[in-house]
Amino acid sequence: MTLARLATLVLIALLAASCSGNDKSSSSTTTSATTTGTTSSSTGARPPAPANAALTVGNRDLYPLLAGKLTRFVSKPVSANSATIVQVAGIDSFWAGKNANQQVLVKVDLKGGRPPGLKNGQLVSFKGRFVKAPKSTDSLGVKAKSGAPMLKQQGAYILVPVSQLHLQ
């Protein structure tokens, strides 16, 4: 384990330990983590993404494209390596990326299983496929405060089988 990765994990653990479990939103300038499955908004700085963080379709880096439309990637396979859970949207959905401007919604296909324990700031790797976003974002656990405008702008999200989701 590299020193930078260890430092990032320690910082995430310290931030998570300092957060209140009853807090439904964050107005502080530091990262807020939640383990209750509620949605929280984040306006603060996050630890930098790991140097090996990647979000790709084929060999194409998606991070620079996340501020625009993603519909051209619908049905294409996508993979992530050490992406950050920027914000938990629901018990089986989250925003993955680098920050609030470079993120994409990920919906976990539970296939009848238990939802994973998602936390803001957690690193995640996965393999999935882009899917066209529905007109109503409620079915994905996305509300106005948790990214509905961004999802509508992007027009697509990533569907990941639970077996292909790896939390770090």
N, C-alpha and C positions, 0 to 999 in steps of 0.2 A: 504494500500500500504506500503510495507516494505521500510525502509530507503535505503537499497541497490538498490532497483528497482527505487526509486525516484532519487537517485544520478545518476544512469545510464541514466535515461531519461533526466535529466538536462544536463549531459555531452553531450549526443547526440544532444540536442537542441542547445547547445552552439557551437558545432562543425558544425552543419548544418548552423547556422547563420553566421559563419565566412567564409563559402565557397562562391566562386564566381559562379553565375549561368552560366557564359560563359565558365567555365573551363571544357574541355573535358577529361582531364586526370589529375591525381594527382601524383606529384613527391615529395610531402612533407612527413614528417615522422609522420603526424597525420592522423586521419581518414578523408576522404573526402566524403561528401554526395552530391547527385545530385537529383534534382527534375525535370530535363528536359527530363529524359528518355534516355539520352546518356550514353554510357558505360564509366566507368572510372576504371583505375587500381589502386589498393591499395597496397602499400608496407609497410604501417605503422601499428602501434599498434592500436587495437580496444579495446573498453571497454570490460571487462570480461563478458562472457556469464552469464546470471542469474543462480542462484543455481538450479532453477527448470527447466532449459532448457533441452529438451529431443527431440530426433529424433529416432523413433523406428519402427521396423517391429515386430509386436506381442509384446513380452517382451524383444526383443533383441535390445540393444543399438547400433545404427549405427555409432556413432561418431568414434570409433576406426577403423571401416572398410572403411571409406571414402577415404583412400589413395589407395585402391585396386579396384578390379573388383566388380561390383554390379549386374552383369547379373543374378546371382543366385536368385535375389529378383524380377525379372521381373514378373509382374502380381500380386505381393503380395501387400496388403494394407500397407501403411506407415502413421505415424502420427508425428506431431511436436508440441511441446509446448514451446513457448518462444524461438524459434530458432532465430538467428540473420540473417538479410539479409546482407550477407558479401559483395555482389556486385550485382548491377542491371545489367542484361544482355540485356534487352529489355523492351518494355512497358508491356509485359505480361510474362516475365521470369526473374528469379533471382537465385543467388547462396545462399543457406541457409546452415547454420552450425555455427561453432565457429570461424573459421579463414580460410585463404587461403589454408591450408593443410587439413582441415576438413570441406569440403563443398560438396554439391550436387546440381545439377541444378533442379530447380522447374519451370515448365511451367504451367501457369494458363489457364484453358479451359474457355474462356470468354462466350461461348454459345451465341454469338451475343451481349453481353453486353459491357459496357465500361471497359477499363483497370483500375485496381486499381492504386492508387498513391504510387508507390514503392519508397523507399529511402534506401540508404546504411545505415546500422546501426540500422534500424527499427526492432523491434521484431515482429515475425509472428508465428501463430499457424495454422495448417491445417491438413486435412485428404485427402489422395490421394492414388495413386497406381504407382508402378514402371513400366516404359515402356522402351522397348529396344531403345537405341539411334540410329538415322539414320546415314548413312555414311556421309552425308553432314550436318554439324551442323548449317549451315546458316538458315535453316528453323526454328530453335529454337532461333534465335537471338544471337547465340554464334559465336564469331569470334576468331581468334588466340589470340588476346590480352585479350579477356574476358573469356578464359577457354576452348577453343576447345581441347587442348591436354588432359586436365583432363577429359572432357566428353568422349573422345575417349578411354581413359584408363579405366574409370569406366564402359562404355558400356551401361549405363542406366541413366534415369532421372526420376523425379517424376512429374506426371500429376495430377493437383489439380483442381477440379471443382470450379469456382469462388464462389459458395455458401458455399464451405468448407474452404475458405481462410479468416483468421481473422487477420487483421493488428492491432498492439498494439501501 
